[in-house]
Amino acid sequence: MELHAPPKRLTVRDQFVLSVFWLSLNAQSAALFPIVIPLQILLFLPPGPVGSAQQALLLGWISAAGAVVSLIMPPVFGMMSDNTRGSWGRRRPYIAAGALLLVLSALLLAVAGSIAIFVLALILNQVGSNAANASYQALLPDRVPREQRGAASGYMGLM
């Protein structure tokens, strides 16, 4: 086990800054899943009543694919970031790569011309989100002193 110096005490500003990325992850998820995906599905299916069985089936399959990715990827990225050593540290490479993949997958979602490309973009979005999320959540115990973790978790919860 590698010994680390205890994290320095964080100011309220430090705790807020540490939590801001969480806001962007939550905003992306809050917009994408209940709003964007159901509306995009309408573009790929023949005209018909909103809420048709075909739309519900496609939304169900897309949600299931995202759930499978979200079940598998966090432990994988968590283990990888725990074992990474480098000039960027353990977590930052995965947070940066995940954020980049989120942006690229959002662009792909915007231009997807078929259901296959749309589903691929959503899977990439889930992979990016899980890479960033798993590594980002591990920052709290890495960077926050034990006696401040409750408050820091509260700031993240506000986001």
MODELLER restraints for C-alpha pairs under 7 A, 6 or more apart:
rsr = mdl.restraints
at = mdl.atoms
rsr.add(forms.Gaussian(group=physical.xy_distance, feature=features.Distance(at['CA:6:A'], at['CA:145:A']), mean=6.82, stdev=0.5))
rsr.add(forms.Gaussian(group=physical.xy_distance, feature=features.Distance(at['CA:7:A'], at['CA:143:A']), mean=5.43, stdev=0.5))
rsr.add(forms.Gaussian(group=physical.xy_distance, feature=features.Distance(at['CA:7:A'], at['CA:144:A']), mean=5.78, stdev=0.5))
rsr.add(forms.Gaussian(group=physical.xy_distance, feature=features.Distance(at['CA:7:A'], at['CA:145:A']), mean=5.26, stdev=0.5))
rsr.add(forms.Gaussian(group=physical.xy_distance, feature=features.Distance(at['CA:8:A'], at['CA:145:A']), mean=6.59, stdev=0.5))
rsr.add(forms.Gaussian(group=physical.xy_distance, feature=features.Distance(at['CA:9:A'], at['CA:145:A']), mean=6.14, stdev=0.5))
rsr.add(forms.Gaussian(group=physical.xy_distance, feature=features.Distance(at['CA:10:A'], at['CA:144:A']), mean=6.92, stdev=0.5))
rsr.add(forms.Gaussian(group=physical.xy_distance, feature=features.Distance(at['CA:15:A'], at['CA:152:A']), mean=5.69, stdev=0.5))
rsr.add(forms.Gaussian(group=physical.xy_distance, feature=features.Distance(at['CA:15:A'], at['CA:155:A']), mean=6.79, stdev=0.5))
rsr.add(forms.Gaussian(group=physical.xy_distance, feature=features.Distance(at['CA:16:A'], at['CA:155:A']), mean=6.24, stdev=0.5))
rsr.add(forms.Gaussian(group=physical.xy_distance, feature=features.Distance(at['CA:19:A'], at['CA:155:A']), mean=6.22, stdev=0.5))
rsr.add(forms.Gaussian(group=physical.xy_distance, feature=features.Distance(at['CA:19:A'], at['CA:156:A']), mean=4.88, stdev=0.5))
rsr.add(forms.Gaussian(group=physical.xy_distance, feature=features.Distance(at['CA:19:A'], at['CA:159:A']), mean=6.85, stdev=0.5))
rsr.add(forms.Gaussian(group=physical.xy_distance, feature=features.Distance(at['CA:20:A'], at['CA:159:A']), mean=6.97, stdev=0.5))
rsr.add(forms.Gaussian(group=physical.xy_distance, feature=features.Distance(at['CA:22:A'], at['CA:156:A']), mean=6.52, stdev=0.5))
rsr.add(forms.Gaussian(group=physical.xy_distance, feature=features.Distance(at['CA:22:A'], at['CA:159:A']), mean=6.14, stdev=0.5))
rsr.add(forms.Gaussian(group=physical.xy_distance, feature=features.Distance(at['CA:23:A'], at['CA:159:A']), mean=4.64, stdev=0.5))
rsr.add(forms.Gaussian(group=physical.xy_distance, feature=features.Distance(at['CA:38:A'], at['CA:59:A']), mean=6.88, stdev=0.5))
rsr.add(forms.Gaussian(group=physical.xy_distance, feature=features.Distance(at['CA:41:A'], at['CA:55:A']), mean=6.78, stdev=0.5))
rsr.add(forms.Gaussian(group=physical.xy_distance, feature=features.Distance(at['CA:44:A'], at['CA:114:A']), mean=6.65, stdev=0.5))
rsr.add(forms.Gaussian(group=physical.xy_distance, feature=features.Distance(at['CA:44:A'], at['CA:115:A']), mean=6.28, stdev=0.5))
rsr.add(forms.Gaussian(group=physical.xy_distance, feature=features.Distance(at['CA:62:A'], at['CA:119:A']), mean=6.70, stdev=0.5))
rsr.add(forms.Gaussian(group=physical.xy_distance, feature=features.Distance(at['CA:66:A'], at['CA:123:A']), mean=6.12, stdev=0.5))
rsr.add(forms.Gaussian(group=physical.xy_distance, feature=features.Distance(at['CA:66:A'], at['CA:126:A']), mean=6.24, stdev=0.5))
rsr.add(forms.Gaussian(group=physical.xy_distance, feature=features.Distance(at['CA:69:A'], at['CA:126:A']), mean=6.52, stdev=0.5))
rsr.add(forms.Gaussian(group=physical.xy_distance, feature=features.Distance(at['CA:69:A'], at['CA:127:A']), mean=6.76, stdev=0.5))
rsr.add(forms.Gaussian(group=physical.xy_distance, feature=features.Distance(at['CA:70:A'], at['CA:126:A']), mean=6.57, stdev=0.5))
rsr.add(forms.Gaussian(group=physical.xy_distance, feature=features.Distance(at['CA:70:A'], at['CA:130:A']), mean=6.55, stdev=0.5))
rsr.add(forms.Gaussian(group=physical.xy_distance, feature=features.Distance(at['CA:73:A'], at['CA:127:A']), mean=6.67, stdev=0.5))
rsr.add(forms.Gaussian(group=physical.xy_distance, feature=features.Distance(at['CA:73:A'], at['CA:130:A']), mean=6.13, stdev=0.5))
rsr.add(forms.Gaussian(group=physical.xy_distance, feature=features.Distance(at['CA:74:A'], at['CA:130:A']), mean=5.48, stdev=0.5))
rsr.add(forms.Gaussian(group=physical.xy_distance, feature=features.Distance(at['CA:74:A'], at['CA:131:A']), mean=6.67, stdev=0.5))
rsr.add(forms.Gaussian(group=physical.xy_distance, feature=features.Distance(at['CA:74:A'], at['CA:134:A']), mean=5.32, stdev=0.5))
rsr.add(forms.Gaussian(group=physical.xy_distance, feature=features.Distance(at['CA:77:A'], at['CA:131:A']), mean=5.54, stdev=0.5))
rsr.add(forms.Gaussian(group=physical.xy_distance, feature=features.Distance(at['CA:77:A'], at['CA:134:A']), mean=6.31, stdev=0.5))
rsr.add(forms.Gaussian(group=physical.xy_distance, feature=features.Distance(at['CA:77:A'], at['CA:135:A']), mean=6.90, stdev=0.5))
rsr.add(forms.Gaussian(group=physical.xy_distance, feature=features.Distance(at['CA:78:A'], at['CA:134:A']), mean=5.51, stdev=0.5))
rsr.add(forms.Gaussian(group=physical.xy_distance, feature=features.Distance(at['CA:78:A'], at['CA:135:A']), mean=5.97, stdev=0.5))
rsr.add(forms.Gaussian(group=physical.xy_distance, feature=features.Distance(at['CA:81:A'], at['CA:90:A']), mean=5.20, stdev=0.5))
rsr.add(forms.Gaussian(group=physical.xy_distance, feature=features.Distance(at['CA:81:A'], at['CA:91:A']), mean=5.50, stdev=0.5))
rsr.add(forms.Gaussian(group=physical.xy_distance, feature=features.Distance(at['CA:81:A'], at['CA:94:A']), mean=6.87, stdev=0.5))
rsr.add(forms.Gaussian(group=physical.xy_distance, feature=features.Distance(at['CA:81:A'], at['CA:135:A']), mean=6.32, stdev=0.5))
rsr.add(forms.Gaussian(group=physical.xy_distance, feature=features.Distance(at['CA:82:A'], at['CA:90:A']), mean=6.31, stdev=0.5))
rsr.add(forms.Gaussian(group=physical.xy_distance, feature=features.Distance(at['CA:84:A'], at['CA:90:A']), mean=4.97, stdev=0.5))
rsr.add(forms.Gaussian(group=physical.xy_distance, feature=features.Distance(at['CA:91:A'], at['CA:135:A']), mean=5.17, stdev=0.5))
rsr.add(forms.Gaussian(group=physical.xy_distance, feature=features.Distance(at['CA:91:A'], at['CA:136:A']), mean=6.78, stdev=0.5))
rsr.add(forms.Gaussian(group=physical.xy_distance, feature=features.Distance(at['CA:94:A'], at['CA:131:A']), mean=5.69, stdev=0.5))
rsr.add(forms.Gaussian(group=physical.xy_distance, feature=features.Distance(at['CA:94:A'], at['CA:132:A']), mean=5.76, stdev=0.5))
rsr.add(forms.Gaussian(group=physical.xy_distance, feature=features.Distance(at['CA:94:A'], at['CA:135:A']), mean=6.24, stdev=0.5))
rsr.add(forms.Gaussian(group=physical.xy_distance, feature=features.Distance(at['CA:95:A'], at['CA:131:A']), mean=6.41, stdev=0.5))
rsr.add(forms.Gaussian(group=physical.xy_distance, feature=features.Distance(at['CA:95:A'], at['CA:132:A']), mean=4.03, stdev=0.5))
rsr.add(forms.Gaussian(group=physical.xy_distance, feature=features.Distance(at['CA:95:A'], at['CA:135:A']), mean=6.07, stdev=0.5))
rsr.add(forms.Gaussian(group=physical.xy_distance, feature=features.Distance(at['CA:95:A'], at['CA:136:A']), mean=6.34, stdev=0.5))
rsr.add(forms.Gaussian(group=physical.xy_distance, feature=features.Distance(at['CA:98:A'], at['CA:128:A']), mean=3.92, stdev=0.5))
rsr.add(forms.Gaussian(group=physical.xy_distance, feature=features.Distance(at['CA:98:A'], at['CA:129:A']), mean=5.88, stdev=0.5))
rsr.add(forms.Gaussian(group=physical.xy_distance, feature=features.Distance(at['CA:98:A'], at['CA:131:A']), mean=4.98, stdev=0.5))
rsr.add(forms.Gaussian(group=physical.xy_distance, feature=features.Distance(at['CA:98:A'], at['CA:132:A']), mean=4.55, stdev=0.5))
rsr.add(forms.Gaussian(group=physical.xy_distance, feature=features.Distance(at['CA:99:A'], at['CA:128:A']), mean=6.28, stdev=0.5))
rsr.add(forms.Gaussian(group=physical.xy_distance, feature=features.Distance(at['CA:99:A'], at['CA:132:A']), mean=6.21, stdev=0.5))
rsr.add(forms.Gaussian(group=physical.xy_distance, feature=features.Distance(at['CA:101:A'], at['CA:124:A']), mean=6.90, stdev=0.5))
rsr.add(forms.Gaussian(group=physical.xy_distance, feature=features.Distance(at['CA:101:A'], at['CA:125:A']), mean=6.65, stdev=0.5))
rsr.add(forms.Gaussian(group=physical.xy_distance, feature=features.Distance(at['CA:101:A'], at['CA:128:A']), mean=4.95, stdev=0.5))
rsr.add(forms.Gaussian(group=physical.xy_distance, feature=features.Distance(at['CA:102:A'], at['CA:125:A']), mean=5.17, stdev=0.5))
rsr.add(forms.Gaussian(group=physical.xy_distance, feature=features.Distance(at['CA:102:A'], at['CA:128:A']), mean=5.18, stdev=0.5))
rsr.add(forms.Gaussian(group=physical.xy_distance, feature=features.Distance(at['CA:102:A'], at['CA:129:A']), mean=6.33, stdev=0.5))
rsr.add(forms.Gaussian(group=physical.xy_distance, feature=features.Distance(at['CA:105:A'], at['CA:121:A']), mean=5.06, stdev=0.5))
rsr.add(forms.Gaussian(group=physical.xy_distance, feature=features.Distance(at['CA:105:A'], at['CA:122:A']), mean=6.97, stdev=0.5))
rsr.add(forms.Gaussian(group=physical.xy_distance, feature=features.Distance(at['CA:105:A'], at['CA:124:A']), mean=5.92, stdev=0.5))
rsr.add(forms.Gaussian(group=physical.xy_distance, feature=features.Distance(at['CA:105:A'], at['CA:125:A']), mean=5.29, stdev=0.5))
rsr.add(forms.Gaussian(group=physical.xy_distance, feature=features.Distance(at['CA:108:A'], at['CA:121:A']), mean=5.82, stdev=0.5))
rsr.add(forms.Gaussian(group=physical.xy_distance, feature=features.Distance(at['CA:109:A'], at['CA:118:A']), mean=5.67, stdev=0.5))
rsr.add(forms.Gaussian(group=physical.xy_distance, feature=features.Distance(at['CA:109:A'], at['CA:121:A']), mean=5.57, stdev=0.5))
rsr.add(forms.Gaussian(group=physical.xy_distance, feature=features.Distance(at['CA:112:A'], at['CA:118:A']), mean=5.22, stdev=0.5))
